[in-house]
Amino acid sequence: MKKIIGPFAFLIILGLLVELSIFIFIPNKKNLFDFGMYNISKYDILNEKNDSIDVIFLGDSLIYNSISPMYLWNKYGFTSYDCASPATTIEEMYKYSEVIVKSQKPKLVMLEADVLFRVAPKTEGFFEKTKEDISNKVYYVKKLFPLAKYHNNWKQIGKKEMTEGLKGFRYTVRVEKSDKGINQKETKAVASINKENYDYFIKLLNLYRKNDIEFMFIENPTVRFRYDRHNRIKDIATKNNIEVLNLNLIDLGIDWAHDTKDGGVHMNYYGSKKVSNYVGKYIMDKKIVKDHRKDPNYSSWHDAYKQYQTLTLYE
Amino acid sequence: MSYFKNAYILGLLPIVCLIYNLIPKKRYLFLLLVNFAIYFYLVNFRVVFLLVSILSIYFCGLSLNKIDSKKEKLLKKSKEDKKLIEKKIKNDKKLILLFCILLNVSFLIVFKYLSFFTININHLLDFLHINYSVGTAKFLGPLGISFYTLSALSYILDVYNGKIVADKSFVKVALFLSFFPQITEGPIARFSDTADSLYEGKKITNQSFVLGYQRILFGLFKYKLFVPRLNLIVSKVFLDYTNYSGFGIFLGALAYTVMLYMEFSGTMDIVIGSGQIFGVKIPENFRQPFFSKNISEFWTRWHISLGLWFKDYIYYPICLSKPLKKLTKKTRKLLGNQYGPLISGSIALFVVWFLNGLWHGAGYTFLFFGLYHFVMIAGGNFITPLVVFICKKLHINRENIIYRILQTLKMCLFVIIGELFFRVDTLSNGFAMVHKIFTNFVISGSEMLRFGLSIQDYVVMIISLIFIFIMSILREKNIDVREKLSTKKTYVRWIIMYVFILIIIIFGAYGTGYEPIDPIYADF
């Protein structure tokens, strides 16, 4: 009996130690305690001070690979956050937003339109082999095991305020070129949207409008861009009086041989700089956000930028 | 397959252990099934080549046995000349051996060297102004072919030389060549090292499981604390060395040497630990190489199984061949007893290092790497008697600690330069980098922070290096830390293990900013 209990006891204590040590490494514990420790890794934004984020980028991998909040901070001085998870659905984004609005009142929320077309899989195959599936599995491991994400914060122990240097952005300098680029050929065709997804979208829109938060669509550059989907998004936008920023039809100067991490589907760090630069200017032109770079209340963003710089300075 | 992945350490290995232990008998069959299932998952249909290697050494081994037993009978019965029978038997055996070697080596040539050879043939034809070119072909070879082919050859050569008797059990031979922890990166084990224990299929005990996992954790520590951090330096310096001063380039070469050690010896810790769980004693592949006095000793402590393979199957057979024996006789007369044997020894050494370079990869940088070591080691053999003589005359104690430290530093410098050539894309880049190290060397703290590593990263690596240094001293003194640990009370053992595991999780270099790297030696 001792032979069986021993290893189990060892593993249980180890699990507890690992889970408890997360309390040392998570930046802002207050919000997490307020909202519960559920899905720590996903609800990264809860680590931020209440009402400190100006813009939230909501969506899937197209968001966290294309838009770098630290780049925006350094260049334009407003605060933003990538609230995105891989291959997410609009239903998930709605539930996610319900939690976020309790601690943040951003001036603007930009939703990646791609999310509206994704239908949640009802069943999962035993052997899943796509890159997206694998990336999802890694994501779920991180969800279960937040220390894997936050362990690098040991470098900040002893500091007055712990910061996180990416703000939801996923940094990679991996290059896998794309031979084709974006297909911008116009079509009259209109893609369809699942009714359930549309209903959730309306709920999401109402949630932000109820909280006086401006809401708009963004379509990040990808070789998977489909004009028929863009047409559908335009229809929805017109119907609901929403702006659309389609970066697939604008020349951002993207070099498809260098700026993508996986053959054009997602941007890498180099591509993200070009996208962020354009998006930042677009938001500044709206004159709804302020430059906080000289505001002492935002000093932790300078620390966060230093971390970001360590990663990216020589790239 | 990277053995450092959670999928292996926390998934595959424990699941295989659990099922293995639930099987009451003939566990070796399950193990064989697992070996082939994993290998099939990794290389798909190319598993056929492993199977052909196993079949070839199995049947050729049995044929050699058969001929040997026929020899006894013939010698007893026949009235023919004994020498004639022995010659005939020897010829038959040679034919079988040759067939087996050619078959196995041909796979290696096709998968590893064909492209290199054809490219060079075309260069030669071009140089000779012959308007003809051979088609260049590159085939993707099965993972670990360089490792298991050498193990297969060692089996058939040992049977041929009468060191071992060919085994009648096909399963045993197949297990020996396909054991999953060993298949991708070695060590290049001999049949007598692992086959019996693999076939025995001992039940996994709590003790073997704990000891095995402790070793695995040590390997994981080496990898997680060092490799992704050092890779940030290595990838940047070797991508474009012109951006860095001689100091930066030296740092890159030093980082690559340490990274290779941590990655490869860490993998070996995981492989040996995995074997230990199943009661299989896989031979050690590293023995504190950086404690060596010279580069020759270094190579008896680094990748030991490869060095021993070359020594047993290339170096000694060449040295003991008739022409070289004759040559030694002549040179002894000419140069005396000290320098005379070094001539034929150097010829054998040249072949060993030429093949060693080629084994690591098809390319001029690898050939240079081999020849560089040949020059260093052969040169050392010739110079050492002179150095001993000078030290004696100047009353310098060669066992003195300062002398020993200087010897080790010199050895490390030679190793670092060798590894630099091992990593560069072209030889001209390698020479330019070495030139810059010796002509533009200015120590600069700011250059150290140009790689995306913070001061904290360097501090973690230095502390970890001190820990590994202490562990190495203990191993050098034959003190088994894990054995000592096992005598401690449970709570003490557990606390030590918890601290060690948490150190790996917290201070390990993974996640944002660190890219995991593919196994380095699996490519060779």
HADDOCK unambig.tbl for C-alpha pairs under 7 A between the chains (distance, minus, plus):
assign (segid A and resid 14 and name CA) (segid B and resid 498 and name CA) 6.60 0.50 0.50
assign (segid A and resid 149 and name CA) (segid B and resid 511 and name CA) 6.46 0.50 0.50
assign (segid A and resid 151 and name CA) (segid B and resid 506 and name CA) 4.84 0.50 0.50
assign (segid A and resid 152 and name CA) (segid B and resid 506 and name CA) 6.80 0.50 0.50
assign (segid A and resid 155 and name CA) (segid B and resid 456 and name CA) 6.54 0.50 0.50
assign (segid A and resid 171 and name CA) (segid B and resid 512 and name CA) 6.71 0.50 0.50
assign (segid A and resid 310 and name CA) (segid B and resid 452 and name CA) 5.30 0.50 0.50
assign (segid A and resid 311 and name CA) (segid B and resid 452 and name CA) 5.19 0.50 0.50
assign (segid A and resid 311 and name CA) (segid B and resid 513 and name CA) 6.03 0.50 0.50
assign (segid A and resid 314 and name CA) (segid B and resid 450 and name CA) 6.59 0.50 0.50
